[in-house]
Amino acid sequence: QVQLVESGGDVVQAGGSRRLSCAASGRIFGINVRGWYRQAPGKQRELGADITSGGRIKYADSVKGRCTISRDNAKNTVYLQMNSLKPEDTAVYSCTYSTEYDRDYWGQGTPVTVSS
């Protein structure tokens, strides 16, 4: 059974940093994209960043220049390093793995709260 488990969420002061991790367990075949989404209170879920199996990276404008997505294939883990955090970054951050078989896997999410 495939599971994605996020960690690293916490309460942090504005200007601070956090590194989120998403560890996948179980065998996932044909991974195309690993990504981080976030959902702020009362808002729709939005993409933060994603990375393809070929290494192509995309960032949302709202996090560009402040966040870095990376992966460790050996550990089957994807990371999101977030710097210069702002109160508007407060959200539940969820990771997702999308496969070439049109199967998406999602984690439960980890909350990040940025205090001003």
Phi, psi and omega in degrees: 000131182276135174223140171247128182234117179269154174208165176109349179292149182190179172268129183221149179282152177305137183093349181277185183228155172213148172244122177264144178236148176225110182257131179258135174241154185089168183265126178241121183261143172067043179292127177262312188221138170245133185215163174241126174245162176219151178225113178276158180305127177076007182237166178283155176293141180224154177289137172262306180197153172214163182221131180275170178296336178274357177096004178284134186241142177229136177238144170291149180302329184291340182241352183303133180089346181243342184236150177227125176261141178211170181217155173234101185296325181296326179264358183050050185228142174239144185239155171225109176271122182242126180239166178048050185295145181240157177305328180288355173276354178300123184185170167267125183257126182236144176257157179216143172244127177249139183245166179288354179261021180058036177243128178246139177243140182231146171271177182278341179101153175228131185276138173239125178241124180252117181265144181270000000 
